[in-house]
Amino acid sequence: MDFPLNGKKLYFASDFHLGAPNDAESKVREKRIIRWLDSVADDAAAILIVGDIFDFWFEYGQVIPKGFIPFISKIHQLRDRGIPILFFSGNHDLWMKDYFTIELGIPVYTHPIEIKVEGKSILVGHGDGLGPGDNSYKFLKKVFTNPIAKGLFRWLHPDIGITIAKAWSGHSRITNMEKDESRFLGDDEWLWTYCKELEQKKHHDLYIFGHRHLPLELEVGGSSTYFNLGEWVTQNTFLSFDGNNAKLSTFEG
Ligand SMILES: [Mn+2]
């Protein structure tokens, strides 16, 4: 996939976790995200939202979870202006299907993809389940993506299923902000390890992931960089790329 910039920039953000930890706090964050989208829209060649957009999301045959109308309508408005928007599913919203694609023309990627921008190659994805470690998550992902488990969940009434799922989501790292999360793990940064291993086989100029909830800029070999996008519960970080320079920033608006 090739993105012409035409003097504009690519914008990346992840881990909004809309819905967490409660409606009131999520509403405040949702407004902040909308202000951020407004602030970058004029300058955006495309906006990539790299997973865990929602703290919980499930698309039933005829039903989607309530809420998030301000965010979704802002996204709709930007799409109407012709701005390409790409969604990635994360471990919290891995049951996104084709709702946003059909309604708004937003592709939803479940795995990292490679994009080409002005001759540079960028690997971008949520980052869950990649690299060594993260074992309890990898096990859970097997359960959650198991077709039988998914099928059974689908047959629960949404009022029951979504209530259970929200309670479960409430145990997640983002709502508890465990100590390990905010501490740089050095050689144990598993996504960094993943980038270094992949770089041996295939060169990418940039590796951009979410999931870790810690904004990072780390060298991968000599000419490649791994960025982690951080999160929006406490940090409000995003990345912009102008074809030459990638820069992590904090949204202060
Ligand atoms: Mn997350």
Residues whose N, C-alpha, C, O or C-beta is under 5 A from the ligand:
A	BS01	MN	D15 D52 H211
